[in-house]
Amino acid sequence: MRNQICLFSTTLPDDLGVFHVHQVPTPFLPNLNHLVWTHQLGPALVWPLLGPRLQSLHIPSIQWNSKSTPLFLSKIRGLCPELSSLTLQFYLLPACRAATESSISRVICSWKKLEVLDLSPAGSECILSFHVLSSLRVLSLRIDNSFDLDLPANSLSFPLLHTLRFQAISLRTAYSLLQAMRSLPKSVEISLLLHQPGDCGLELILCAIGQHTSCNILEELRMNRDIIVNDFNVLRPLFLCCNLRVLRMTMTPHFVDDDLCAVASAWPQLEILELFGYHIPYMTIPSLDLPTVEELLPIPLPSNRIAKFTFHGLISLLRLCPNLRFFNLTIDATKLDGLQGDKPGGGVCNRLVKRPRLVDSPINDPEAVARILFDILPELETVCGEGFVPDRLGHQPLSPGWARVQEIILASKAARGLAT
């Protein structure tokens, strides 16, 4: 029998109830090491599945009850002492928040071998208590949206932490959490659910990362959803993160070729670069009581530039970042000056990039664009990115120009297949 199980079937409570009524010895599955427990199952039906060999427990939704839930968590701790991965997602009432945090932190911190923790919601008391989890490698937090975090600087230390993911509704909370980290992990992923006009708030977040004493450790940075940026200078604080390999940011990339060259020069080890925009209207939020950008990073901030990358900038990126294997960029593919001839890339050739995303770019001459792409990306398979299906719900159809480029790519791929 498989050593992992996901409990979601509507008939499963009846099936498990048979074992419960007949008092079958527990645990039912003594070798079970991974369990996903959905809200349809009450504790009485799940206890028989919990055992000392369980290493991973995923509980995606619990309605907090001040009388029964603390006992419920303690019992899990007793039945599964060797957990290394835990996901807890609660539905809380504001009145029981303080007691909830205390109970959650006490139980979670009793699993000294935890390596992966995903908690929602998480408040200040919980987060500060996690410093005892010295084996933690992945920490995912959905911050309690009812108030902003206010964590002391350098108050969090996780010596083995590799990945920090958190979701917050305010820039203040994101700033507080980053300032509290004594050392940055190799990977940081930030989801901001609320955005504001202008770039200042985002730049404060990037300053908190770029000016961190351990910023050279950071290799992957992802900032997802609802961040609209127009000024290239917001990226400059990150230039101190010299070992960055992955950068994924939701942006409105109104940058010029020199900006792309600056990115490539700052991060020569880049493997993945995604700068793209959702174009979602912003909501206004109150101004934040945070240091000004000039106080943290005294650099000149010129006005926004509206020109886009061209193939010249892309070629420079490929030349300066030889390890690049994926990019998602909007370039102006109508500007092809100086790119005629047999070698428009000037000898630049990247065989790692096979499935970039370029289809959001303007285009006039698909045959010329395809010729340039094959020169600089000889292993090209598509310009639609990974997993892109034009006819799938939610995926925009290709423009006629990029549809023609895609046809040329597929024909060339088929020809290469016949040749081999």
C-alpha positions in Angstrom: 0.0 0.0 0.0 1.2 3.5 -0.7 2.7 5.3 2.2 0.8 8.6 1.6 -2.9 9.4 1.5 -5.1 12.4 0.7 -8.5 12.2 2.5 -11.1 14.1 0.4 -13.7 11.6 -0.7 -17.3 12.2 0.5 -17.8 8.5 1.1 -14.5 8.1 3.1 -16.0 9.0 6.5 -18.4 6.0 6.2 -15.5 3.8 5.1 -13.3 4.8 8.0 -16.3 4.6 10.3 -16.4 0.9 9.8 -12.9 0.5 11.1 -13.8 2.8 14.0 -16.9 0.9 15.0 -15.1 -2.5 14.9 -12.2 -1.1 16.9 -9.5 -2.2 14.5 -6.1 -1.7 16.1 -4.5 1.6 15.3 -2.8 3.1 13.4 -4.7 1.5 10.4 -1.7 2.3 8.1 1.4 1.9 10.3 3.8 2.9 7.4 1.9 6.0 6.4 4.2 9.0 6.3 2.2 11.7 4.4 -1.4 12.7 5.2 -3.6 15.4 3.7 -6.6 16.0 6.0 -9.5 17.9 4.6 -12.3 19.6 6.5 -14.9 17.0 5.7 -13.4 14.6 8.2 -13.8 15.0 11.9 -11.0 14.2 14.3 -12.6 10.9 15.5 -12.2 9.5 12.0 -8.6 10.7 11.5 -7.0 9.7 14.8 -6.7 6.1 13.6 -4.5 7.2 10.7 -2.0 9.1 12.8 1.0 7.2 13.9 4.7 7.6 15.0 6.0 7.2 11.4 4.0 10.1 10.0 6.4 12.7 8.8 4.2 15.1 6.8 0.8 16.4 7.8 -1.3 18.8 5.8 -4.4 20.3 7.4 -5.7 22.9 4.9 -8.7 24.2 6.9 -9.7 24.2 10.5 -12.4 26.3 12.2 -10.8 27.3 15.5 -12.6 26.3 18.6 -11.1 27.7 21.8 -12.3 24.6 23.8 -11.5 21.7 21.5 -8.7 22.9 19.1 -5.9 23.2 21.6 -6.5 19.7 22.8 -6.8 18.5 19.2 -3.3 20.0 18.4 -1.8 18.5 21.5 -3.1 15.0 20.7 -1.6 15.3 17.2 1.7 16.1 18.8 1.5 13.0 21.0 0.6 10.7 18.1 3.0 12.1 15.6 6.2 13.0 17.4 8.5 12.8 14.3 6.8 15.3 12.0 9.2 17.1 9.7 6.6 18.9 7.5 3.5 20.6 8.8 0.8 22.7 7.1 -1.9 24.3 9.3 -4.5 26.7 8.0 -7.1 28.1 10.5 -10.2 30.1 10.3 -10.2 32.5 13.3 -12.5 34.8 15.0 -10.9 38.1 16.2 -12.0 37.5 19.8 -9.8 34.4 20.2 -6.7 35.6 18.4 -4.4 35.9 21.4 -5.3 32.5 22.9 -5.0 31.0 19.4 -1.5 32.3 18.9 -0.3 31.0 22.2 -1.7 27.5 21.6 -0.4 27.3 18.0 3.1 28.4 18.9 3.3 26.1 21.9 2.4 23.0 19.9 4.3 23.8 16.7 7.5 24.6 18.7 7.3 21.2 20.4 8.2 19.5 17.0 11.9 20.2 17.2 12.7 18.4 14.0 10.3 20.4 11.8 12.0 21.2 8.4 8.9 22.6 6.6 6.3 24.8 8.1 3.3 26.4 6.4 1.1 28.4 8.7 -2.0 30.5 8.2 -2.7 32.9 9.8 0.5 33.9 11.5 0.8 36.7 14.0 3.8 38.3 15.8 3.8 36.0 18.8 3.8 32.9 16.7 6.5 34.1 14.4 8.8 35.2 17.2 8.5 31.8 18.9 9.7 29.9 15.9 13.4 30.8 16.5 13.6 27.5 18.5 13.0 25.5 15.3 16.6 25.2 14.4 16.1 22.5 11.7 13.6 24.7 9.7 14.4 24.8 6.0 11.2 26.1 4.5 9.0 28.7 6.2 5.7 29.7 4.6 3.5 32.3 6.3 0.2 33.9 5.6 0.3 36.9 7.8 -2.8 37.7 9.9 -4.4 40.5 7.9 -6.2 42.2 10.8 -3.1 44.1 11.9 0.5 44.9 10.8 3.5 43.0 12.1 5.9 44.9 14.3 8.9 42.7 14.8 12.1 43.8 16.4 15.1 44.0 14.0 17.3 40.9 13.8 14.9 39.0 16.1 14.5 35.9 13.9 17.3 33.4 13.3 17.0 30.2 11.3 20.5 28.8 10.7 19.3 26.2 8.1 16.5 28.1 6.4 16.6 27.9 2.6 13.2 29.3 1.6 11.1 32.0 3.1 7.6 32.6 1.6 5.1 35.0 3.0 1.8 36.6 2.0 0.9 39.9 3.4 -1.7 42.6 2.8 0.6 45.6 3.6 4.0 46.9 2.8 4.6 47.6 6.5 4.2 43.9 7.3 6.6 42.8 4.6 9.1 45.4 5.6 8.9 44.4 9.3 9.4 40.7 8.5 12.4 41.3 6.3 14.0 43.6 8.9 13.5 40.9 11.5 15.5 38.3 9.6 19.0 38.1 11.0 20.2 36.3 7.9 18.4 36.0 4.5 17.8 32.5 3.1 18.7 31.6 -0.4 15.2 32.0 -1.7 12.6 34.6 -0.8 9.0 34.8 -2.2 6.7 37.7 -1.4 3.1 37.9 -2.2 1.5 41.4 -1.6 -2.2 41.3 -1.8 -2.6 45.1 -1.8 -0.7 47.6 -3.9 -0.4 51.3 -4.0 0.3 54.0 -6.6 3.9 54.7 -7.4 7.1 52.7 -6.7 8.3 54.1 -3.4 6.7 51.4 -1.2 8.2 48.6 -3.3 11.6 50.2 -3.3 11.6 50.3 0.5 11.0 46.5 0.4 13.9 46.0 -2.0 16.1 48.2 0.1 15.4 46.0 3.1 16.7 43.1 1.0 19.6 44.8 -0.8 21.0 46.5 2.3 20.8 43.4 4.4 24.2 42.3 5.7 23.6 38.8 4.2 22.2 39.9 0.9 25.0 38.0 -0.9 23.3 34.8 0.2 20.1 35.5 -1.7 19.9 33.5 -5.0 16.2 33.6 -5.8 13.7 36.4 -5.4 10.0 36.2 -6.5 7.5 39.0 -5.9 4.1 38.0 -7.0 0.9 39.7 -7.9 -0.4 43.2 -7.8 3.0 45.0 -7.9 3.0 47.6 -10.6 6.4 49.3 -11.3 7.4 51.8 -13.9 10.9 53.0 -12.9 13.9 50.8 -13.4 15.7 52.4 -10.4 13.5 50.4 -8.0 15.7 47.4 -8.9 19.0 49.1 -8.0 18.9 48.1 -4.3 19.0 44.5 -5.4 22.3 45.0 -7.3 24.1 44.2 -4.1 22.6 40.7 -4.2 25.5 39.6 -6.4 24.6 35.9 -6.5 21.0 36.3 -7.7 20.1 33.4 -10.1 16.3 33.8 -10.3 14.3 37.1 -10.4 10.6 37.0 -11.0 8.7 40.3 -10.5 5.3 41.5 -11.6 6.2 44.8 -13.2 5.2 47.2 -16.0 8.6 47.0 -17.7 8.9 50.4 -19.3 12.7 50.1 -19.4 15.3 50.7 -22.1 18.1 48.5 -23.3 20.7 50.1 -21.1 18.6 49.0 -18.1 18.6 45.4 -19.2 22.4 45.6 -19.7 22.6 46.9 -16.1 20.6 44.0 -14.8 22.7 41.5 -16.7 26.0 43.1 -15.5 24.8 43.1 -11.8 23.6 39.4 -11.9 25.8 37.5 -14.4 24.7 34.2 -12.8 21.0 34.8 -13.8 19.2 31.6 -14.9 15.6 32.9 -14.9 14.4 36.5 -15.5 10.8 37.4 -15.5 9.6 41.0 -15.6 6.0 41.2 -16.6 2.8 43.1 -15.7 -0.8 42.2 -15.0 -1.9 45.8 -15.5 -4.4 45.6 -12.6 -5.7 49.0 -11.3 -4.3 49.8 -8.0 -6.1 50.6 -4.7 -5.1 53.5 -2.6 -3.9 52.8 0.9 -2.7 55.2 3.6 0.9 56.3 3.6 3.3 54.2 5.6 5.4 55.5 8.6 8.6 54.0 7.2 12.0 55.6 6.4 12.2 57.4 3.1 14.0 55.9 0.1 16.6 58.7 0.2 17.4 57.8 3.9 18.0 54.1 3.0 19.6 54.5 -0.5 20.7 58.0 -1.6 20.6 57.4 -5.4 19.1 59.7 -8.0 15.7 58.8 -9.2 15.1 60.1 -12.7 11.6 60.3 -14.3 10.0 57.2 -15.8 11.1 56.1 -19.2 8.5 54.6 -21.5 10.7 52.9 -24.2 10.9 49.1 -24.2 13.6 46.6 -24.5 14.7 45.8 -28.1 16.6 42.8 -29.5 19.8 44.7 -28.8 19.1 44.6 -25.1 18.1 40.9 -25.3 21.3 40.0 -27.1 23.3 41.9 -24.4 21.4 39.9 -21.7 22.3 36.6 -23.4 25.9 37.6 -23.8 26.4 38.8 -20.2 24.3 35.9 -18.6 25.5 32.7 -20.2 23.6 30.5 -17.8 20.2 32.0 -18.7 17.6 29.3 -19.4 14.3 31.1 -19.3 13.0 34.7 -19.6 9.6 36.3 -19.7 10.1 39.8 -21.2 8.2 42.3 -23.3 10.5 43.7 -26.0 9.8 46.0 -28.9 10.2 43.5 -31.7 9.4 46.1 -34.3 12.8 47.8 -34.0 15.2 45.7 -36.0 17.8 48.3 -37.0 21.3 46.8 -37.3 20.0 43.2 -37.1 20.2 42.3 -40.7 22.7 39.8 -42.2 23.4 36.2 -41.5 24.6 36.7 -37.9 22.2 39.4 -36.4 23.3 38.3 -32.9 26.9 39.1 -33.6 28.0 35.6 -32.5 25.9 35.5 -29.3 24.4 32.0 -29.0 22.5 30.5 -26.1 21.5 26.8 -26.3 19.9 26.7 -22.8 16.8 28.9 -23.6 14.2 26.7 -25.4 10.8 28.0 -24.2 10.9 31.7 -23.4 7.9 34.0 -23.4 7.9 36.8 -25.9 4.4 36.8 -27.2 3.3 39.9 -25.3 5.7 42.0 -27.5 4.7 44.2 -30.5 5.9 42.7 -33.8 5.7 43.7 -37.5 8.0 41.3 -39.5 7.6 37.8 -38.1 10.0 36.2 -40.7 12.8 38.6 -39.7 12.1 38.1 -36.0 12.2 34.3 -36.4 15.5 34.6 -38.2 17.0 36.7 -35.3 15.7 34.3 -32.7 17.1 31.2 -34.4 20.5 32.9 -34.6 20.7 33.7 -30.9 18.5 30.8 -29.6 19.3 27.9 -31.9 17.4 25.3 -29.6 14.2 27.4 -29.6 11.0 25.4 -29.4 8.4 28.0 -28.7 8.0 31.7 -27.8 4.9 31.1 -25.7 6.6 30.1 -22.5 6.2 27.0 -20.4 2.8 25.4 -20.5 1.2 28.0 -22.7 -1.8 26.8 -24.7 -3.4 29.6 -26.8 -6.9 27.9 -26.9 -7.0 27.2 -23.1 -9.3 29.2 -21.0 -7.5 32.2 -19.5 -4.8 32.1 -22.2 -4.9 34.9 -24.8 -4.7 33.8 -28.4 -1.5 34.7 -30.2 -1.3 37.8 -32.3 -1.0 37.1 -36.1 2.7 38.1 -36.0 3.7 35.8 -33.2 1.4 33.1 -34.5 3.5 33.2 -37.7 6.7 33.1 -35.7 5.4 30.1 -33.8 4.6 28.4 -37.1 8.1 28.9 -38.4 9.6 27.6 -35.1 7.4 24.4 -35.3 8.3 23.9 -38.9 12.0 24.2 -38.2 11.7 21.9 -35.2 10.0 19.3 -37.4 12.7 19.6 -40.0 15.4 19.2 -37.5 13.6 16.1 -36.2 13.6 14.6 -39.7 17.2 15.5 -40.2 18.2 13.5 -37.1 
